[in-house]
Amino acid sequence: MPGAPASAPDRRDTIPCVTPGQTELGATGVITIATRGPDGPGEVLLRIGGGTEAYLAYSEEPLPKGSEVLVFNSRGSRCVDVMRFGSGLDEEEVP
């Protein structure tokens, strides 16, 4: 229509949901559901991009709830490999 204001482009297609290059590798977090080592995953809450995100967490050894962990591998689809990291004192070990 002549003289009608042009509609603004739909920016939802051009604004990414996740910052490009943002990755969970190297992120730290806390185990919220204990991992069972080779017997199965638990859950970790990771500090990513100024917020927190929940991921399935796999570990070589069982890690209790409250363990501080570091992500060393991504399995994709919100699944990560973690290892113990931090002070070494877990929620269950604090007197």
Biopython code that builds the backbone (N, CA, C, O; Angstrom):
import numpy as np
from Bio.PDB.StructureBuilder import StructureBuilder

atoms = [
    (1, "MET", "N", (0.829, -1.161, 0.000)),
    (1, "MET", "CA", (0.000, 0.000, 0.000)),
    (1, "MET", "C", (0.887, 1.242, 0.000)),
    (1, "MET", "O", (1.737, 1.387, 0.878)),
    (2, "PRO", "N", (0.704, 2.143, -0.970)),
    (2, "PRO", "CA", (1.530, 3.342, -0.990)),
    (2, "PRO", "C", (1.221, 4.218, 0.217)),
    (2, "PRO", "O", (0.064, 4.373, 0.607)),
    (3, "GLY", "N", (2.272, 4.786, 0.801)),
    (3, "GLY", "CA", (2.117, 5.678, 1.934)),
    (3, "GLY", "C", (1.969, 4.982, 3.268)),
    (3, "GLY", "O", (2.033, 5.633, 4.311)),
    (4, "ALA", "N", (1.772, 3.675, 3.262)),
    (4, "ALA", "CA", (1.654, 2.928, 4.522)),
    (4, "ALA", "C", (3.052, 2.684, 5.081)),
    (4, "ALA", "O", (3.989, 2.433, 4.322)),
    (5, "PRO", "N", (3.196, 2.755, 6.395)),
    (5, "PRO", "CA", (4.520, 2.509, 6.970)),
    (5, "PRO", "C", (4.939, 1.060, 6.740)),
    (5, "PRO", "O", (4.130, 0.135, 6.822)),
    (6, "ALA", "N", (6.209, 0.897, 6.454)),
    (6, "ALA", "CA", (6.740, -0.458, 6.241)),
    (6, "ALA", "C", (6.742, -1.190, 7.576)),
    (6, "ALA", "O", (7.088, -0.621, 8.612)),
    (7, "SER", "N", (6.359, -2.436, 7.534)),
    (7, "SER", "CA", (6.355, -3.210, 8.779)),
    (7, "SER", "C", (7.784, -3.581, 9.139)),
    (7, "SER", "O", (8.624, -3.800, 8.267)),
    (8, "ALA", "N", (8.039, -3.646, 10.420)),
    (8, "ALA", "CA", (9.368, -4.013, 10.902)),
    (8, "ALA", "C", (9.622, -5.481, 10.595)),
    (8, "ALA", "O", (8.709, -6.301, 10.688)),
    (9, "PRO", "N", (10.850, -5.816, 10.231)),
    (9, "PRO", "CA", (11.147, -7.230, 9.963)),
    (9, "PRO", "C", (11.003, -8.054, 11.235)),
    (9, "PRO", "O", (11.212, -7.548, 12.338)),
    (10, "ASP", "N", (10.649, -9.310, 11.078)),
    (10, "ASP", "CA", (10.522, -10.224, 12.214)),
    (10, "ASP", "C", (11.932, -10.606, 12.649)),
    (10, "ASP", "O", (12.609, -11.375, 11.967)),
    (11, "ARG", "N", (12.377, -10.067, 13.791)),
    (11, "ARG", "CA", (13.747, -10.266, 14.252)),
    (11, "ARG", "C", (13.955, -11.606, 14.944)),
    (11, "ARG", "O", (15.094, -11.953, 15.256)),
    (12, "ARG", "N", (12.891, -12.375, 15.196)),
    (12, "ARG", "CA", (13.056, -13.665, 15.874)),
    (12, "ARG", "C", (13.938, -14.605, 15.072)),
    (12, "ARG", "O", (14.590, -15.481, 15.640)),
    (13, "ASP", "N", (13.966, -14.428, 13.733)),
    (13, "ASP", "CA", (14.783, -15.306, 12.905)),
    (13, "ASP", "C", (16.253, -14.894, 12.888)),
    (13, "ASP", "O", (17.111, -15.688, 12.503)),
    (14, "THR", "N", (16.549, -13.672, 13.297)),
    (14, "THR", "CA", (17.919, -13.183, 13.217)),
    (14, "THR", "C", (18.619, -13.088, 14.560)),
    (14, "THR", "O", (19.842, -12.947, 14.588)),
    (15, "ILE", "N", (17.908, -13.157, 15.670)),
    (15, "ILE", "CA", (18.520, -13.054, 16.986)),
    (15, "ILE", "C", (18.708, -14.460, 17.546)),
    (15, "ILE", "O", (17.733, -15.175, 17.776)),
    (16, "PRO", "N", (19.974, -14.860, 17.769)),
    (16, "PRO", "CA", (20.196, -16.212, 18.286)),
    (16, "PRO", "C", (19.760, -16.343, 19.738)),
    (16, "PRO", "O", (19.828, -15.384, 20.507)),
    (17, "CYS", "N", (19.306, -17.551, 20.109)),
    (17, "CYS", "CA", (18.897, -17.825, 21.487)),
    (17, "CYS", "C", (20.115, -17.959, 22.387)),
    (17, "CYS", "O", (20.075, -17.577, 23.557)),
    (18, "VAL", "N", (21.183, -18.495, 21.848)),
    (18, "VAL", "CA", (22.407, -18.721, 22.597)),
    (18, "VAL", "C", (23.504, -17.919, 21.928)),
    (18, "VAL", "O", (23.581, -17.873, 20.700)),
    (19, "THR", "N", (24.339, -17.300, 22.708)),
    (19, "THR", "CA", (25.437, -16.533, 22.158)),
    (19, "THR", "C", (26.339, -17.447, 21.348)),
    (19, "THR", "O", (26.743, -18.499, 21.844)),
    (20, "PRO", "N", (26.671, -17.070, 20.095)),
    (20, "PRO", "CA", (27.562, -17.916, 19.301)),
    (20, "PRO", "C", (28.867, -18.162, 20.033)),
    (20, "PRO", "O", (29.437, -17.241, 20.620)),
    (21, "GLY", "N", (29.339, -19.385, 20.003)),
    (21, "GLY", "CA", (30.576, -19.734, 20.678)),
    (21, "GLY", "C", (30.395, -20.051, 22.155)),
    (21, "GLY", "O", (31.333, -20.515, 22.803)),
    (22, "GLN", "N", (29.215, -19.811, 22.695)),
    (22, "GLN", "CA", (28.967, -20.110, 24.104)),
    (22, "GLN", "C", (28.914, -21.623, 24.245)),
    (22, "GLN", "O", (28.233, -22.300, 23.474)),
    (23, "THR", "N", (29.612, -22.139, 25.201)),
    (23, "THR", "CA", (29.676, -23.582, 25.374)),
    (23, "THR", "C", (29.700, -23.931, 26.852)),
    (23, "THR", "O", (30.078, -23.120, 27.697)),
    (24, "GLU", "N", (29.292, -25.142, 27.140)),
    (24, "GLU", "CA", (29.330, -25.604, 28.527)),
    (24, "GLU", "C", (30.718, -26.123, 28.908)),
    (24, "GLU", "O", (30.985, -26.330, 30.092)),
    (25, "LEU", "N", (31.603, -26.336, 27.939)),
    (25, "LEU", "CA", (32.955, -26.813, 28.245)),
    (25, "LEU", "C", (33.673, -25.809, 29.137)),
    (25, "LEU", "O", (33.714, -24.616, 28.836)),
    (26, "GLY", "N", (34.231, -26.294, 30.224)),
    (26, "GLY", "CA", (34.935, -25.437, 31.164)),
    (26, "GLY", "C", (34.035, -24.782, 32.195)),
    (26, "GLY", "O", (34.519, -24.114, 33.108)),
    (27, "ALA", "N", (32.724, -24.970, 32.055)),
    (27, "ALA", "CA", (31.787, -24.387, 33.021)),
    (27, "ALA", "C", (31.882, -25.155, 34.341)),
    (27, "ALA", "O", (32.226, -26.337, 34.369)),
    (28, "THR", "N", (31.572, -24.457, 35.424)),
    (28, "THR", "CA", (31.526, -25.096, 36.731)),
    (28, "THR", "C", (30.087, -25.112, 37.224)),
    (28, "THR", "O", (29.257, -24.306, 36.802)),
    (29, "GLY", "N", (29.813, -26.039, 38.119)),
    (29, "GLY", "CA", (28.463, -26.137, 38.646)),
    (29, "GLY", "C", (28.399, -27.016, 39.863)),
    (29, "GLY", "O", (29.418, -27.406, 40.432)),
    (30, "VAL", "N", (27.169, -27.323, 40.256)),
    (30, "VAL", "CA", (26.916, -28.132, 41.457)),
    (30, "VAL", "C", (25.990, -29.281, 41.092)),
    (30, "VAL", "O", (24.989, -29.095, 40.399)),
    (31, "ILE", "N", (26.334, -30.466, 41.566)),
    (31, "ILE", "CA", (25.500, -31.649, 41.342)),
    (31, "ILE", "C", (24.203, -31.495, 42.145)),
    (31, "ILE", "O", (24.242, -31.283, 43.357)),
    (32, "THR", "N", (23.056, -31.603, 41.466)),
    (32, "THR", "CA", (21.760, -31.495, 42.141)),
    (32, "THR", "C", (21.101, -32.857, 42.330)),
    (32, "THR", "O", (20.281, -33.037, 43.231)),
    (33, "ILE", "N", (21.458, -33.807, 41.485)),
    (33, "ILE", "CA", (21.045, -35.214, 41.647)),
    (33, "ILE", "C", (22.321, -36.034, 41.495)),
    (33, "ILE", "O", (22.988, -35.946, 40.465)),
    (34, "ALA", "N", (22.670, -36.828, 42.500)),
    (34, "ALA", "CA", (23.932, -37.568, 42.526)),
    (34, "ALA", "C", (24.137, -38.381, 41.260)),
    (34, "ALA", "O", (23.199, -38.969, 40.721)),
    (35, "THR", "N", (25.402, -38.404, 40.788)),
    (35, "THR", "CA", (25.748, -39.276, 39.671)),
    (35, "THR", "C", (26.074, -40.651, 40.239)),
    (35, "THR", "O", (26.393, -40.790, 41.420)),
    (36, "ARG", "N", (25.989, -41.665, 39.379)),
    (36, "ARG", "CA", (26.242, -43.036, 39.839)),
    (36, "ARG", "C", (27.446, -43.639, 39.135)),
    (36, "ARG", "O", (27.550, -44.861, 39.023)),
    (37, "GLY", "N", (28.353, -42.799, 38.663)),
    (37, "GLY", "CA", (29.532, -43.301, 37.958)),
    (37, "GLY", "C", (29.122, -44.059, 36.717)),
    (37, "GLY", "O", (28.292, -43.575, 35.947)),
    (38, "PRO", "N", (29.688, -45.248, 36.501)),
    (38, "PRO", "CA", (29.356, -46.022, 35.302)),
    (38, "PRO", "C", (27.912, -46.533, 35.280)),
    (38, "PRO", "O", (27.432, -46.987, 34.241)),
    (39, "ASP", "N", (27.223, -46.461, 36.415)),
    (39, "ASP", "CA", (25.851, -46.972, 36.483)),
    (39, "ASP", "C", (24.791, -45.976, 36.020)),
    (39, "ASP", "O", (23.623, -46.342, 35.894)),
    (40, "GLY", "N", (25.175, -44.728, 35.765)),
    (40, "GLY", "CA", (24.191, -43.786, 35.237)),
    (40, "GLY", "C", (24.452, -42.346, 35.608)),
    (40, "GLY", "O", (25.242, -42.051, 36.503)),
    (41, "PRO", "N", (23.769, -41.444, 34.899)),
    (41, "PRO", "CA", (23.983, -40.012, 35.115)),
    (41, "PRO", "C", (23.197, -39.460, 36.291)),
    (41, "PRO", "O", (22.296, -40.100, 36.833)),
    (42, "GLY", "N", (23.573, -38.257, 36.657)),
    (42, "GLY", "CA", (22.826, -37.458, 37.618)),
    (42, "GLY", "C", (22.464, -36.160, 36.924)),
    (42, "GLY", "O", (22.290, -36.126, 35.706)),
    (43, "GLU", "N", (22.351, -35.090, 37.700)),
    (43, "GLU", "CA", (22.033, -33.788, 37.120)),
    (43, "GLU", "C", (22.948, -32.743, 37.730)),
    (43, "GLU", "O", (23.287, -32.802, 38.912)),
    (44, "VAL", "N", (23.341, -31.783, 36.901)),
    (44, "VAL", "CA", (24.199, -30.699, 37.348)),
    (44, "VAL", "C", (23.572, -29.371, 36.946)),
    (44, "VAL", "O", (22.981, -29.251, 35.873)),
    (45, "LEU", "N", (23.705, -28.384, 37.810)),
    (45, "LEU", "CA", (23.274, -27.024, 37.527)),
    (45, "LEU", "C", (24.533, -26.231, 37.205)),
    (45, "LEU", "O", (25.370, -26.002, 38.078)),
    (46, "LEU", "N", (24.667, -25.807, 35.926)),
    (46, "LEU", "CA", (25.870, -25.119, 35.464)),
    (46, "LEU", "C", (25.668, -23.619, 35.408)),
    (46, "LEU", "O", (24.577, -23.134, 35.110)),
    (47, "ARG", "N", (26.733, -22.892, 35.697)),
    (47, "ARG", "CA", (26.743, -21.437, 35.564)),
    (47, "ARG", "C", (27.199, -21.113, 34.152)),
    (47, "ARG", "O", (28.377, -21.259, 33.824)),
    (48, "ILE", "N", (26.254, -20.668, 33.305)),
    (48, "ILE", "CA", (26.556, -20.370, 31.903)),
    (48, "ILE", "C", (25.924, -19.041, 31.520)),
    (48, "ILE", "O", (24.743, -18.809, 31.778)),
    (49, "GLY", "N", (26.713, -18.173, 30.906)),
    (49, "GLY", "CA", (26.194, -16.925, 30.352)),
    (49, "GLY", "C", (25.425, -16.055, 31.331)),
    (49, "GLY", "O", (24.417, -15.460, 30.949)),
    (50, "GLY", "N", (25.858, -15.962, 32.558)),
    (50, "GLY", "CA", (25.202, -15.110, 33.533)),
    (50, "GLY", "C", (23.979, -15.731, 34.181)),
    (50, "GLY", "O", (23.287, -15.069, 34.954)),
    (51, "GLY", "N", (23.703, -16.988, 33.880)),
    (51, "GLY", "CA", (22.557, -17.673, 34.477)),
    (51, "GLY", "C", (22.940, -19.092, 34.838)),
    (51, "GLY", "O", (24.123, -19.425, 34.901)),
    (52, "THR", "N", (21.948, -19.925, 35.073)),
    (52, "THR", "CA", (22.190, -21.332, 35.367)),
    (52, "THR", "C", (21.332, -22.195, 34.460)),
    (52, "THR", "O", (20.217, -21.822, 34.095)),
    (53, "GLU", "N", (21.862, -23.341, 34.105)),
    (53, "GLU", "CA", (21.178, -24.298, 33.229)),
    (53, "GLU", "C", (21.360, -25.706, 33.789)),
    (53, "GLU", "O", (22.432, -26.034, 34.299)),
    (54, "ALA", "N", (20.335, -26.535, 33.699)),
    (54, "ALA", "CA", (20.416, -27.928, 34.159)),
    (54, "ALA", "C", (20.821, -28.838, 33.002)),
    (54, "ALA", "O", (20.316, -28.697, 31.889)),
    (55, "TYR", "N", (21.730, -29.767, 33.267)),
    (55, "TYR", "CA", (22.217, -30.739, 32.290)),
    (55, "TYR", "C", (22.269, -32.114, 32.934)),
    (55, "TYR", "O", (22.400, -32.222, 34.153)),
    (56, "LEU", "N", (22.167, -33.168, 32.127)),
    (56, "LEU", "CA", (22.471, -34.515, 32.604)),
    (56, "LEU", "C", (23.977, -34.584, 32.796)),
    (56, "LEU", "O", (24.733, -34.117, 31.944)),
    (57, "ALA", "N", (24.417, -35.157, 33.900)),
    (57, "ALA", "CA", (25.843, -35.192, 34.228)),
    (57, "ALA", "C", (26.328, -36.633, 34.346)),
    (57, "ALA", "O", (25.785, -37.424, 35.117)),
    (58, "TYR", "N", (27.345, -36.956, 33.579)),
    (58, "TYR", "CA", (27.994, -38.257, 33.639)),
    (58, "TYR", "C", (29.354, -38.074, 34.298)),
    (58, "TYR", "O", (30.025, -37.066, 34.079)),
    (59, "SER", "N", (29.762, -39.053, 35.108)),
    (59, "SER", "CA", (31.071, -38.982, 35.759)),
    (59, "SER", "C", (31.666, -40.379, 35.839)),
    (59, "SER", "O", (30.945, -41.376, 35.800)),
    (60, "GLU", "N", (32.997, -40.442, 35.953)),
    (60, "GLU", "CA", (33.679, -41.734, 36.047)),
    (60, "GLU", "C", (33.439, -42.401, 37.391)),
    (60, "GLU", "O", (33.400, -43.628, 37.483)),
    (61, "GLU", "N", (33.280, -41.595, 38.431)),
    (61, "GLU", "CA", (33.021, -42.111, 39.771)),
    (61, "GLU", "C", (31.735, -41.478, 40.291)),
    (61, "GLU", "O", (31.379, -40.382, 39.857)),
    (62, "PRO", "N", (31.034, -42.132, 41.201)),
    (62, "PRO", "CA", (29.828, -41.526, 41.763)),
    (62, "PRO", "C", (30.156, -40.208, 42.469)),
    (62, "PRO", "O", (31.137, -40.115, 43.207)),
    (63, "LEU", "N", (29.321, -39.195, 42.233)),
    (63, "LEU", "CA", (29.487, -37.887, 42.873)),
    (63, "LEU", "C", (28.215, -37.558, 43.633)),
    (63, "LEU", "O", (27.130, -37.588, 43.052)),
    (64, "PRO", "N", (28.324, -37.244, 44.925)),
    (64, "PRO", "CA", (27.128, -36.955, 45.726)),
    (64, "PRO", "C", (26.539, -35.581, 45.402)),
    (64, "PRO", "O", (27.207, -34.709, 44.847)),
    (65, "LYS", "N", (25.283, -35.423, 45.761)),
    (65, "LYS", "CA", (24.605, -34.137, 45.639)),
    (65, "LYS", "C", (25.416, -33.083, 46.383)),
    (65, "LYS", "O", (25.895, -33.329, 47.490)),
    (66, "GLY", "N", (25.569, -31.914, 45.776)),
    (66, "GLY", "CA", (26.323, -30.828, 46.389)),
    (66, "GLY", "C", (27.769, -30.752, 45.937)),
    (66, "GLY", "O", (28.458, -29.781, 46.252)),
    (67, "SER", "N", (28.253, -31.761, 45.198)),
    (67, "SER", "CA", (29.635, -31.736, 44.717)),
    (67, "SER", "C", (29.823, -30.598, 43.726)),
    (67, "SER", "O", (28.976, -30.370, 42.863)),
    (68, "GLU", "N", (30.940, -29.885, 43.853)),
    (68, "GLU", "CA", (31.306, -28.882, 42.856)),
    (68, "GLU", "C", (32.018, -29.624, 41.729)),
    (68, "GLU", "O", (32.891, -30.454, 41.980)),
    (69, "VAL", "N", (31.638, -29.320, 40.481)),
    (69, "VAL", "CA", (32.189, -30.039, 39.342)),
    (69, "VAL", "C", (32.604, -29.086, 38.230)),
    (69, "VAL", "O", (32.205, -27.922, 38.194)),
    (70, "LEU", "N", (33.421, -29.620, 37.320)),
    (70, "LEU", "CA", (33.898, -28.935, 36.129)),
    (70, "LEU", "C", (33.513, -29.771, 34.919)),
    (70, "LEU", "O", (33.695, -30.988, 34.929)),
    (71, "VAL", "N", (32.985, -29.141, 33.880)),
    (71, "VAL", "CA", (32.629, -29.849, 32.644)),
    (71, "VAL", "C", (33.874, -29.988, 31.780)),
    (71, "VAL", "O", (34.517, -28.991, 31.451)),
    (72, "PHE", "N", (34.222, -31.236, 31.405)),
    (72, "PHE", "CA", (35.381, -31.454, 30.547)),
    (72, "PHE", "C", (35.016, -32.022, 29.188)),
    (72, "PHE", "O", (35.885, -32.150, 28.325)),
    (73, "ASN", "N", (33.733, -32.372, 28.974)),
    (73, "ASN", "CA", (33.301, -32.900, 27.678)),
    (73, "ASN", "C", (31.806, -32.680, 27.510)),
    (73, "ASN", "O", (31.045, -32.776, 28.474)),
    (74, "SER", "N", (31.389, -32.388, 26.292)),
    (74, "SER", "CA", (29.970, -32.280, 25.981)),
    (74, "SER", "C", (29.559, -33.477, 25.143)),
    (74, "SER", "O", (30.228, -33.816, 24.167)),
    (75, "ARG", "N", (28.465, -34.114, 25.520)),
    (75, "ARG", "CA", (27.921, -35.228, 24.749)),
    (75, "ARG", "C", (26.816, -34.758, 23.818)),
    (75, "ARG", "O", (26.244, -35.565, 23.085)),
    (76, "GLY", "N", (26.506, -33.464, 23.835)),
    (76, "GLY", "CA", (25.416, -32.915, 23.034)),
    (76, "GLY", "C", (24.088, -33.140, 23.737)),
    (76, "GLY", "O", (24.018, -33.883, 24.716)),
    (77, "SER", "N", (23.052, -32.511, 23.250)),
    (77, "SER", "CA", (21.699, -32.658, 23.794)),
    (77, "SER", "C", (21.631, -32.490, 25.310)),
    (77, "SER", "O", (20.967, -33.266, 25.998)),
    (78, "ARG", "N", (22.324, -31.471, 25.828)),
    (78, "ARG", "CA", (22.290, -31.131, 27.255)),
    (78, "ARG", "C", (22.823, -32.256, 28.143)),
    (78, "ARG", "O", (22.336, -32.462, 29.254)),
    (79, "CYS", "N", (23.823, -32.980, 27.645)),
    (79, "CYS", "CA", (24.489, -34.027, 28.414)),
    (79, "CYS", "C", (25.981, -33.711, 28.461)),
    (79, "CYS", "O", (26.588, -33.419, 27.430)),
    (80, "VAL", "N", (26.572, -33.767, 29.649)),
    (80, "VAL", "CA", (27.981, -33.423, 29.810)),
    (80, "VAL", "C", (28.700, -34.442, 30.683)),
    (80, "VAL", "O", (28.085, -35.151, 31.480)),
    (81, "ASP", "N", (30.019, -34.497, 30.513)),
    (81, "ASP", "CA", (30.881, -35.272, 31.397)),
    (81, "ASP", "C", (31.494, -34.297, 32.384)),
    (81, "ASP", "O", (31.978, -33.233, 31.999)),
    (82, "VAL", "N", (31.471, -34.666, 33.667)),
    (82, "VAL", "CA", (31.977, -33.789, 34.722)),
    (82, "VAL", "C", (32.981, -34.514, 35.598)),
    (82, "VAL", "O", (33.025, -35.743, 35.646)),
    (83, "MET", "N", (33.792, -33.711, 36.295)),
    (83, "MET", "CA", (34.706, -34.252, 37.304)),
    (83, "MET", "C", (34.684, -33.330, 38.504)),
    (83, "MET", "O", (34.358, -32.149, 38.392)),
    (84, "ARG", "N", (35.034, -33.878, 39.650)),
    (84, "ARG", "CA", (35.050, -33.119, 40.900)),
    (84, "ARG", "C", (35.998, -31.927, 40.744)),
    (84, "ARG", "O", (37.057, -32.034, 40.125)),
    (85, "PHE", "N", (35.596, -30.800, 41.315)),
    (85, "PHE", "CA", (36.343, -29.554, 41.172)),
    (85, "PHE", "C", (36.049, -28.674, 42.375)),
    (85, "PHE", "O", (34.941, -28.715, 42.909)),
    (86, "GLY", "N", (37.009, -27.888, 42.805)),
    (86, "GLY", "CA", (36.732, -26.947, 43.889)),
    (86, "GLY", "C", (37.382, -27.335, 45.191)),
    (86, "GLY", "O", (38.447, -27.951, 45.217)),
    (87, "SER", "N", (36.729, -26.968, 46.267)),
    (87, "SER", "CA", (37.295, -27.108, 47.604)),
    (87, "SER", "C", (37.457, -28.548, 48.060)),
    (87, "SER", "O", (38.245, -28.827, 48.964)),
    (88, "GLY", "N", (36.727, -29.458, 47.451)),
    (88, "GLY", "CA", (36.796, -30.843, 47.875)),
    (88, "GLY", "C", (35.817, -31.178, 48.979)),
    (88, "GLY", "O", (35.645, -32.353, 49.303)),
    (89, "LEU", "N", (35.165, -30.177, 49.571)),
    (89, "LEU", "CA", (34.161, -30.428, 50.595)),
    (89, "LEU", "C", (32.788, -30.465, 49.953)),
    (89, "LEU", "O", (32.363, -29.489, 49.335)),
    (90, "ASP", "N", (32.112, -31.552, 50.090)),
    (90, "ASP", "CA", (30.785, -31.708, 49.542)),
    (90, "ASP", "C", (29.745, -31.489, 50.631)),
    (90, "ASP", "O", (30.046, -31.581, 51.821)),
    (91, "GLU", "N", (28.518, -31.197, 50.209)),
    (91, "GLU", "CA", (27.415, -30.960, 51.148)),
    (91, "GLU", "C", (27.270, -32.095, 52.146)),
    (91, "GLU", "O", (27.029, -31.859, 53.330)),
    (92, "GLU", "N", (27.417, -33.336, 51.669)),
    (92, "GLU", "CA", (27.231, -34.493, 52.546)),
    (92, "GLU", "C", (28.421, -34.716, 53.474)),
    (92, "GLU", "O", (28.298, -35.432, 54.467)),
    (93, "GLU", "N", (29.588, -34.105, 53.162)),
    (93, "GLU", "CA", (30.775, -34.319, 53.976)),
    (93, "GLU", "C", (30.972, -33.237, 55.019)),
    (93, "GLU", "O", (31.781, -33.407, 55.931)),
    (94, "VAL", "N", (30.254, -32.129, 54.909)),
    (94, "VAL", "CA", (30.407, -31.021, 55.868)),
    (94, "VAL", "C", (29.779, -31.405, 57.191)),
    (94, "VAL", "O", (28.625, -31.832, 57.226)),
    (95, "PRO", "N", (30.539, -31.256, 58.309)),
    (95, "PRO", "CA", (30.001, -31.652, 59.619)),
    (95, "PRO", "C", (28.828, -30.790, 60.049)),
    (95, "PRO", "O", (28.270, -30.999, 61.126)),
]
sb = StructureBuilder()
sb.init_structure("model")
sb.init_model(0)
sb.init_chain("A")
sb.init_seg("    ")
for serial, (resi, resn, name, xyz) in enumerate(atoms, 1):
    if name == "N":
        sb.init_residue(resn, " ", resi, " ")
    sb.init_atom(name, np.array(xyz, "f"), 0.0, 1.0, " ", f" {name:<3s}", serial, name[0])
structure = sb.get_structure()
